[in-house]
């Protein structure tokens, strides 16, 4: 479910921005602006969290097309792809080490 956090934040932020633009009630506008600030403060924390970004790219419904659909800046799309590449390399390196260790153990038998 973590892969849906970024789209959920985007939806909520868009909704609040539309509400702010469309309301004439000063009190409700002020409340909505505070809501937007709070949402953005939490949303910005998803930038560096591996499982949100990688989960979004790996989700078959989203992949990298999501970044294009919501007009993300290139740096965020690149960051998500780099996180996925780094994770792949980390596990690939671990796989290589496991295979070497297993081969060495088998040759001793």
JOSUL-V868091 format. One record per backbone hydrogen bond with DSSP energy under -1.0 kcal/mol. NH is the residue of the N-H (numbers start at 1). CO is the residue of the C=O. Records with the same first field share a line. If there is no record, write none. Layout:
# JOSUL-V868091
NH->CO ; CO
This chain:
# JOSUL-V868091
4->1
5->2
8->4
9->5
10->6
11->7
12->8
13->9
14->10
15->11
16->12
17->13
18->14
19->15
20->16
21->17
22->18
23->19
29->25
30->26
31->27
32->28
33->29
34->30
35->31
36->32
37->33
38->34
39->35
40->36
41->37
42->38
43->39
44->40
45->42
46->43
47->44
53->49
54->50
55->51
56->52
57->53
58->54
59->55
62->59
63->59
68->64
69->65
70->66
71->68
72->67
76->73
77->73
78->74
79->75
80->76
81->77
82->78
83->79
84->80
85->81
86->82
87->83
88->84
89->85
90->86
91->87
92->88
93->89
94->90
95->91
96->92
97->93
98->94
99->95
100->96
101->97
102->98
103->99
104->100
105->101
106->102
107->103
